[in-house]
Amino acid sequence: MSSAGTRLVVTGANGGVGRNLLTHAAVTPGTQAVAVVRSDRAASTLAGVRGIDVRVVAGDDAAGLAAVMQGASSVVHLAGILIESREATYEQANVAATAAVVAACQRAGVPHLVLVSAIGADVHSPNRYRRSKAEGERVVERSGLHATIIRTPILLGPGSAGAAAIIRTAGSGRARLLGGGGYVMRPLDLDDLSRAILVACDRRLPGVHVHELAGPEPIAYRDLILRAATMMGRDVTLGAIPIWAARLGAALRSRLSGGGITPTVIDVITANEDVPHNADADLGITLTPLAETLAKILAGRPTT
């Protein structure tokens, strides 16, 4: 990869994907990475990533975003949510925030945008999360910008939410999984996603390119937990929570709290991650074997 002269601006940079990407960018020759976050508190989470320029810009500050993006060769937009709260809805975090970044890119003359989206994104989906991710994609597709859209499945890396859930469940001794955990996943190593993003930023192909990038091995969530437990030297007994019951409970709790786990989230979690064409070759990367990914996340787990 030839990244000479690359100025990379990353929005939503304080999440797990952002920190991983910035770590890769920091050791990529010729790459200057700028992390854009919305608060000083978010900026403090990036203190351990060396060689990164961190800027605090409010999400609705179009002029501030455009100023940071001046001279960028690529902008990577990572911000988005699966779990809503009273402060952040899908429409705000997945659509409006993307529109703000697109407008700032247009204003700053950015030649290339990378949007990280989700497998299953579909403007006609009955699922609000998947529909919002597709609406964010449509904003990019209609912007006139050259762009790469990468749809991802569950992401696994040390410290990621998916990894934490696997470690917690595999080490619990006994757990009940939604629907018994029979839904099939395609876990993607965070390092692989970061490499793919950097390749896309290096190539900056004209037009809009949509890729689905998943891990190399389809696996039922139940089997993923059992494999992790074996690697941890633990025994775990797995039971089932009926999905209908989980959806009903989630509907009641989320109505009271104004967010959290909802039936929409449960439907996303328990959907099979179907990827007819994996984009690893298209994006010029070699996927990390699942066993190696699990070894990495288990090596970084806290000990008790």
Secondary structure, DSSP 8 states (H G I E B T S, - for coil): ---TTEEEEEESTTSHHHHHHHHHHHTSTTEEEEEEESSHHHHHTTTTSTTEEEEE--TT-HHHHHHHHTT-SEEEE----SS--SS--HIIIIIIHHHHHHHHHHHHT-S-EEEEEETT--TT-SSHHHHHHHHHHHHHHTS---EEEEEE--EESTT-HHHHHHHHHHTSSEEEEEGGG-SEE--EEHHHHHHHHHHHHHH--SSEEEEE---S--EEHHHHHHHHHHHHT---EEEEE-HHHHHHHHHHHHHHHTSSS-HHHHHHHTS----SS--TTTTT-----HHHHHHHHHHTS---
